[in-house]
């Protein structure tokens, strides 16, 4: 009789184990179906939370799609990148160039770096400091450009040697929800809006 009870107990354990396995598989299948339905009915809207380039504590976040950006974020990024071009001394010009090049579009990398290296050599040779006082800016989200107007000042030591009104245009492109710098140039009076 003890043998019969052992066999019965073993059989009962196997049946219980089988039920547990079947219950687990049924639950897993149900959850996978729910997950599949959720993925299939999901909208294609992509929201990317971005932080400013140099600020570590953003005042706000911005929504950026794969091929568009809000004017405020475009202006903020352009302002941060402009400071790396227009606020230079012989000691920080190389660090600014290296930091700026991380945001340059691959197709523009060579041209922008060559221009920045040329300007860095002039700054170091003349022991000059460049400052740009922004007096206004215009954002064009359709063309992905930001124009900054202001005064470019050149200092040698503490003496200001030049003060020139200038307008810088920074052009960008979007790829995968990320801004890339395409070009930095100064505008002639004919090109200014």
Helices and strands as residue ranges (DSSP letters): H 2-40, E 48-49, E 63-64, H 71-86, H 93-101, G 106-108, H 109-126, E 128-140, E 145-156, E 159-175, E 178-186
